[in-house]
Amino acid sequence: SSLSLSSEIRRSLDAISTRTRRFEDIYSSSLRFRILRQHGYN
């Protein structure tokens, strides 16, 4: 269902926002930042 998909996306975004990457290239880092900002993470 749509609600299930929304909650799965939210859980994935939460995991991305809390996980730090020690060795991440600039492209991956900027993409992660952009996706989080687009979804209201500050």
mmCIF file of the N, C-alpha and C atoms, coordinates in Angstrom:
data_MODEL
# 
_entry.id   MODEL 
# 
loop_
_atom_site.group_PDB 
_atom_site.id 
_atom_site.type_symbol 
_atom_site.label_atom_id 
_atom_site.label_alt_id 
_atom_site.label_comp_id 
_atom_site.label_asym_id 
_atom_site.label_entity_id 
_atom_site.label_seq_id 
_atom_site.pdbx_PDB_ins_code 
_atom_site.Cartn_x 
_atom_site.Cartn_y 
_atom_site.Cartn_z 
_atom_site.occupancy 
_atom_site.B_iso_or_equiv 
_atom_site.pdbx_formal_charge 
_atom_site.auth_seq_id 
_atom_site.auth_comp_id 
_atom_site.auth_asym_id 
_atom_site.auth_atom_id 
_atom_site.pdbx_PDB_model_num 
ATOM 1   N N  . SER A 1 1  ? 0.830  -1.197 0.000  1.00 0.00 ? 1  SER A N  1 
ATOM 2   C CA . SER A 1 1  ? 0.000  0.000  0.000  1.00 0.00 ? 1  SER A CA 1 
ATOM 3   C C  . SER A 1 1  ? 0.868  1.253  0.000  1.00 0.00 ? 1  SER A C  1 
ATOM 4   N N  . SER A 1 2  ? 0.246  2.352  -0.276 1.00 0.00 ? 2  SER A N  1 
ATOM 5   C CA . SER A 1 2  ? 0.936  3.640  -0.334 1.00 0.00 ? 2  SER A CA 1 
ATOM 6   C C  . SER A 1 2  ? 1.499  4.038  1.027  1.00 0.00 ? 2  SER A C  1 
ATOM 7   N N  . LEU A 1 3  ? 0.738  3.780  2.084  1.00 0.00 ? 3  LEU A N  1 
ATOM 8   C CA . LEU A 1 3  ? 1.188  4.112  3.435  1.00 0.00 ? 3  LEU A CA 1 
ATOM 9   C C  . LEU A 1 3  ? 2.409  3.289  3.818  1.00 0.00 ? 3  LEU A C  1 
ATOM 10  N N  . SER A 1 4  ? 2.397  2.026  3.451  1.00 0.00 ? 4  SER A N  1 
ATOM 11  C CA . SER A 1 4  ? 3.529  1.150  3.736  1.00 0.00 ? 4  SER A CA 1 
ATOM 12  C C  . SER A 1 4  ? 4.780  1.634  3.005  1.00 0.00 ? 4  SER A C  1 
ATOM 13  N N  . LEU A 1 5  ? 4.626  2.040  1.759  1.00 0.00 ? 5  LEU A N  1 
ATOM 14  C CA . LEU A 1 5  ? 5.755  2.550  0.984  1.00 0.00 ? 5  LEU A CA 1 
ATOM 15  C C  . LEU A 1 5  ? 6.289  3.840  1.598  1.00 0.00 ? 5  LEU A C  1 
ATOM 16  N N  . SER A 1 6  ? 5.402  4.714  2.022  1.00 0.00 ? 6  SER A N  1 
ATOM 17  C CA . SER A 1 6  ? 5.822  5.972  2.645  1.00 0.00 ? 6  SER A CA 1 
ATOM 18  C C  . SER A 1 6  ? 6.615  5.725  3.917  1.00 0.00 ? 6  SER A C  1 
ATOM 19  N N  . SER A 1 7  ? 6.172  4.790  4.729  1.00 0.00 ? 7  SER A N  1 
ATOM 20  C CA . SER A 1 7  ? 6.898  4.511  5.970  1.00 0.00 ? 7  SER A CA 1 
ATOM 21  C C  . SER A 1 7  ? 8.239  3.844  5.685  1.00 0.00 ? 7  SER A C  1 
ATOM 22  N N  . GLU A 1 8  ? 8.305  3.035  4.653  1.00 0.00 ? 8  GLU A N  1 
ATOM 23  C CA . GLU A 1 8  ? 9.577  2.409  4.268  1.00 0.00 ? 8  GLU A CA 1 
ATOM 24  C C  . GLU A 1 8  ? 10.568 3.463  3.770  1.00 0.00 ? 8  GLU A C  1 
ATOM 25  N N  . ILE A 1 9  ? 10.085 4.410  2.999  1.00 0.00 ? 9  ILE A N  1 
ATOM 26  C CA . ILE A 1 9  ? 10.942 5.500  2.519  1.00 0.00 ? 9  ILE A CA 1 
ATOM 27  C C  . ILE A 1 9  ? 11.438 6.325  3.695  1.00 0.00 ? 9  ILE A C  1 
ATOM 28  N N  . ARG A 1 10 ? 10.556 6.629  4.634  1.00 0.00 ? 10 ARG A N  1 
ATOM 29  C CA . ARG A 1 10 ? 10.929 7.413  5.817  1.00 0.00 ? 10 ARG A CA 1 
ATOM 30  C C  . ARG A 1 10 ? 11.996 6.689  6.637  1.00 0.00 ? 10 ARG A C  1 
ATOM 31  N N  . ARG A 1 11 ? 11.834 5.383  6.815  1.00 0.00 ? 11 ARG A N  1 
ATOM 32  C CA . ARG A 1 11 ? 12.838 4.603  7.557  1.00 0.00 ? 11 ARG A CA 1 
ATOM 33  C C  . ARG A 1 11 ? 14.182 4.622  6.838  1.00 0.00 ? 11 ARG A C  1 
ATOM 34  N N  . SER A 1 12 ? 14.144 4.530  5.528  1.00 0.00 ? 12 SER A N  1 
ATOM 35  C CA . SER A 1 12 ? 15.390 4.562  4.748  1.00 0.00 ? 12 SER A CA 1 
ATOM 36  C C  . SER A 1 12 ? 16.079 5.920  4.869  1.00 0.00 ? 12 SER A C  1 
ATOM 37  N N  . LEU A 1 13 ? 15.307 6.990  4.787  1.00 0.00 ? 13 LEU A N  1 
ATOM 38  C CA . LEU A 1 13 ? 15.881 8.325  4.927  1.00 0.00 ? 13 LEU A CA 1 
ATOM 39  C C  . LEU A 1 13 ? 16.453 8.532  6.322  1.00 0.00 ? 13 LEU A C  1 
ATOM 40  N N  . ASP A 1 14 ? 15.766 8.037  7.345  1.00 0.00 ? 14 ASP A N  1 
ATOM 41  C CA . ASP A 1 14 ? 16.282 8.130  8.711  1.00 0.00 ? 14 ASP A CA 1 
ATOM 42  C C  . ASP A 1 14 ? 17.614 7.399  8.841  1.00 0.00 ? 14 ASP A C  1 
ATOM 43  N N  . ALA A 1 15 ? 17.709 6.233  8.236  1.00 0.00 ? 15 ALA A N  1 
ATOM 44  C CA . ALA A 1 15 ? 18.958 5.461  8.281  1.00 0.00 ? 15 ALA A CA 1 
ATOM 45  C C  . ALA A 1 15 ? 20.080 6.213  7.572  1.00 0.00 ? 15 ALA A C  1 
ATOM 46  N N  . ILE A 1 16 ? 19.771 6.819  6.440  1.00 0.00 ? 16 ILE A N  1 
ATOM 47  C CA . ILE A 1 16 ? 20.777 7.583  5.698  1.00 0.00 ? 16 ILE A CA 1 
ATOM 48  C C  . ILE A 1 16 ? 21.240 8.793  6.505  1.00 0.00 ? 16 ILE A C  1 
ATOM 49  N N  . SER A 1 17 ? 20.303 9.449  7.188  1.00 0.00 ? 17 SER A N  1 
ATOM 50  C CA . SER A 1 17 ? 20.653 10.670 7.911  1.00 0.00 ? 17 SER A CA 1 
ATOM 51  C C  . SER A 1 17 ? 21.502 10.401 9.145  1.00 0.00 ? 17 SER A C  1 
ATOM 52  N N  . THR A 1 18 ? 21.350 9.238  9.758  1.00 0.00 ? 18 THR A N  1 
ATOM 53  C CA . THR A 1 18 ? 22.096 8.953  10.983 1.00 0.00 ? 18 THR A CA 1 
ATOM 54  C C  . THR A 1 18 ? 23.405 8.221  10.728 1.00 0.00 ? 18 THR A C  1 
ATOM 55  N N  . ARG A 1 19 ? 23.539 7.635  9.588  1.00 0.00 ? 19 ARG A N  1 
ATOM 56  C CA . ARG A 1 19 ? 24.746 6.875  9.266  1.00 0.00 ? 19 ARG A CA 1 
ATOM 57  C C  . ARG A 1 19 ? 25.824 7.824  8.748  1.00 0.00 ? 19 ARG A C  1 
ATOM 58  N N  . THR A 1 20 ? 26.981 7.766  9.337  1.00 0.00 ? 20 THR A N  1 
ATOM 59  C CA . THR A 1 20 ? 28.091 8.583  8.841  1.00 0.00 ? 20 THR A CA 1 
ATOM 60  C C  . THR A 1 20 ? 29.021 7.708  8.019  1.00 0.00 ? 20 THR A C  1 
ATOM 61  N N  . ARG A 1 21 ? 29.552 8.296  7.015  1.00 0.00 ? 21 ARG A N  1 
ATOM 62  C CA . ARG A 1 21 ? 30.447 7.566  6.125  1.00 0.00 ? 21 ARG A CA 1 
ATOM 63  C C  . ARG A 1 21 ? 31.851 8.159  6.259  1.00 0.00 ? 21 ARG A C  1 
ATOM 64  N N  . ARG A 1 22 ? 32.751 7.352  6.717  1.00 0.00 ? 22 ARG A N  1 
ATOM 65  C CA . ARG A 1 22 ? 34.107 7.844  6.935  1.00 0.00 ? 22 ARG A CA 1 
ATOM 66  C C  . ARG A 1 22 ? 34.837 8.118  5.618  1.00 0.00 ? 22 ARG A C  1 
ATOM 67  N N  . PHE A 1 23 ? 34.680 7.228  4.672  1.00 0.00 ? 23 PHE A N  1 
ATOM 68  C CA . PHE A 1 23 ? 35.364 7.374  3.380  1.00 0.00 ? 23 PHE A CA 1 
ATOM 69  C C  . PHE A 1 23 ? 34.318 7.458  2.274  1.00 0.00 ? 23 PHE A C  1 
ATOM 70  N N  . GLU A 1 24 ? 33.801 8.651  2.064  1.00 0.00 ? 24 GLU A N  1 
ATOM 71  C CA . GLU A 1 24 ? 32.758 8.850  1.066  1.00 0.00 ? 24 GLU A CA 1 
ATOM 72  C C  . GLU A 1 24 ? 33.238 9.903  0.073  1.00 0.00 ? 24 GLU A C  1 
ATOM 73  N N  . ASP A 1 25 ? 33.069 9.633  -1.215 1.00 0.00 ? 25 ASP A N  1 
ATOM 74  C CA . ASP A 1 25 ? 33.513 10.619 -2.196 1.00 0.00 ? 25 ASP A CA 1 
ATOM 75  C C  . ASP A 1 25 ? 32.572 11.823 -2.208 1.00 0.00 ? 25 ASP A C  1 
ATOM 76  N N  . ILE A 1 26 ? 33.019 12.890 -2.826 1.00 0.00 ? 26 ILE A N  1 
ATOM 77  C CA . ILE A 1 26 ? 32.269 14.146 -2.817 1.00 0.00 ? 26 ILE A CA 1 
ATOM 78  C C  . ILE A 1 26 ? 30.920 14.015 -3.519 1.00 0.00 ? 26 ILE A C  1 
ATOM 79  N N  . TYR A 1 27 ? 30.844 13.232 -4.574 1.00 0.00 ? 27 TYR A N  1 
ATOM 80  C CA . TYR A 1 27 ? 29.576 13.050 -5.276 1.00 0.00 ? 27 TYR A CA 1 
ATOM 81  C C  . TYR A 1 27 ? 28.559 12.358 -4.372 1.00 0.00 ? 27 TYR A C  1 
ATOM 82  N N  . SER A 1 28 ? 28.947 11.280 -3.728 1.00 0.00 ? 28 SER A N  1 
ATOM 83  C CA . SER A 1 28 ? 28.034 10.541 -2.849 1.00 0.00 ? 28 SER A CA 1 
ATOM 84  C C  . SER A 1 28 ? 27.592 11.394 -1.675 1.00 0.00 ? 28 SER A C  1 
ATOM 85  N N  . SER A 1 29 ? 28.520 12.123 -1.119 1.00 0.00 ? 29 SER A N  1 
ATOM 86  C CA . SER A 1 29 ? 28.205 12.989 0.009  1.00 0.00 ? 29 SER A CA 1 
ATOM 87  C C  . SER A 1 29 ? 27.208 14.075 -0.388 1.00 0.00 ? 29 SER A C  1 
ATOM 88  N N  . SER A 1 30 ? 27.433 14.717 -1.530 1.00 0.00 ? 30 SER A N  1 
ATOM 89  C CA . SER A 1 30 ? 26.527 15.787 -1.962 1.00 0.00 ? 30 SER A CA 1 
ATOM 90  C C  . SER A 1 30 ? 25.159 15.241 -2.354 1.00 0.00 ? 30 SER A C  1 
ATOM 91  N N  . LEU A 1 31 ? 25.125 14.063 -2.950 1.00 0.00 ? 31 LEU A N  1 
ATOM 92  C CA . LEU A 1 31 ? 23.848 13.454 -3.309 1.00 0.00 ? 31 LEU A CA 1 
ATOM 93  C C  . LEU A 1 31 ? 23.046 13.107 -2.058 1.00 0.00 ? 31 LEU A C  1 
ATOM 94  N N  . ARG A 1 32 ? 23.723 12.542 -1.055 1.00 0.00 ? 32 ARG A N  1 
ATOM 95  C CA . ARG A 1 32 ? 23.048 12.209 0.210  1.00 0.00 ? 32 ARG A CA 1 
ATOM 96  C C  . ARG A 1 32 ? 22.499 13.479 0.857  1.00 0.00 ? 32 ARG A C  1 
ATOM 97  N N  . PHE A 1 33 ? 23.294 14.541 0.875  1.00 0.00 ? 33 PHE A N  1 
ATOM 98  C CA . PHE A 1 33 ? 22.864 15.813 1.438  1.00 0.00 ? 33 PHE A CA 1 
ATOM 99  C C  . PHE A 1 33 ? 21.647 16.361 0.697  1.00 0.00 ? 33 PHE A C  1 
ATOM 100 N N  . ARG A 1 34 ? 21.678 16.320 -0.629 1.00 0.00 ? 34 ARG A N  1 
ATOM 101 C CA . ARG A 1 34 ? 20.570 16.849 -1.438 1.00 0.00 ? 34 ARG A CA 1 
ATOM 102 C C  . ARG A 1 34 ? 19.276 16.078 -1.194 1.00 0.00 ? 34 ARG A C  1 
ATOM 103 N N  . ILE A 1 35 ? 19.356 14.761 -1.189 1.00 0.00 ? 35 ILE A N  1 
ATOM 104 C CA . ILE A 1 35 ? 18.162 13.933 -0.972 1.00 0.00 ? 35 ILE A CA 1 
ATOM 105 C C  . ILE A 1 35 ? 17.560 14.213 0.395  1.00 0.00 ? 35 ILE A C  1 
ATOM 106 N N  . LEU A 1 36 ? 18.396 14.294 1.412  1.00 0.00 ? 36 LEU A N  1 
ATOM 107 C CA . LEU A 1 36 ? 17.887 14.567 2.753  1.00 0.00 ? 36 LEU A CA 1 
ATOM 108 C C  . LEU A 1 36 ? 17.254 15.952 2.835  1.00 0.00 ? 36 LEU A C  1 
ATOM 109 N N  . ARG A 1 37 ? 17.881 16.955 2.236  1.00 0.00 ? 37 ARG A N  1 
ATOM 110 C CA . ARG A 1 37 ? 17.316 18.307 2.253  1.00 0.00 ? 37 ARG A CA 1 
ATOM 111 C C  . ARG A 1 37 ? 15.969 18.366 1.528  1.00 0.00 ? 37 ARG A C  1 
ATOM 112 N N  . GLN A 1 38 ? 15.841 17.641 0.423  1.00 0.00 ? 38 GLN A N  1 
ATOM 113 C CA . GLN A 1 38 ? 14.590 17.632 -0.330 1.00 0.00 ? 38 GLN A CA 1 
ATOM 114 C C  . GLN A 1 38 ? 13.454 17.008 0.469  1.00 0.00 ? 38 GLN A C  1 
ATOM 115 N N  . HIS A 1 39 ? 13.797 16.188 1.434  1.00 0.00 ? 39 HIS A N  1 
ATOM 116 C CA . HIS A 1 39 ? 12.776 15.515 2.230  1.00 0.00 ? 39 HIS A CA 1 
ATOM 117 C C  . HIS A 1 39 ? 12.657 16.092 3.633  1.00 0.00 ? 39 HIS A C  1 
ATOM 118 N N  . GLY A 1 40 ? 13.162 17.306 3.833  1.00 0.00 ? 40 GLY A N  1 
ATOM 119 C CA . GLY A 1 40 ? 12.929 18.029 5.065  1.00 0.00 ? 40 GLY A CA 1 
ATOM 120 C C  . GLY A 1 40 ? 13.901 17.771 6.195  1.00 0.00 ? 40 GLY A C  1 
ATOM 121 N N  . TYR A 1 41 ? 14.997 17.102 5.928  1.00 0.00 ? 41 TYR A N  1 
ATOM 122 C CA . TYR A 1 41 ? 16.005 16.897 6.964  1.00 0.00 ? 41 TYR A CA 1 
ATOM 123 C C  . TYR A 1 41 ? 16.913 18.116 6.994  1.00 0.00 ? 41 TYR A C  1 
ATOM 124 N N  . ASN A 1 42 ? 17.111 18.667 8.174  1.00 0.00 ? 42 ASN A N  1 
ATOM 125 C CA . ASN A 1 42 ? 17.954 19.864 8.310  1.00 0.00 ? 42 ASN A CA 1 
ATOM 126 C C  . ASN A 1 42 ? 19.167 19.581 9.137  1.00 0.00 ? 42 ASN A C  1 
# 
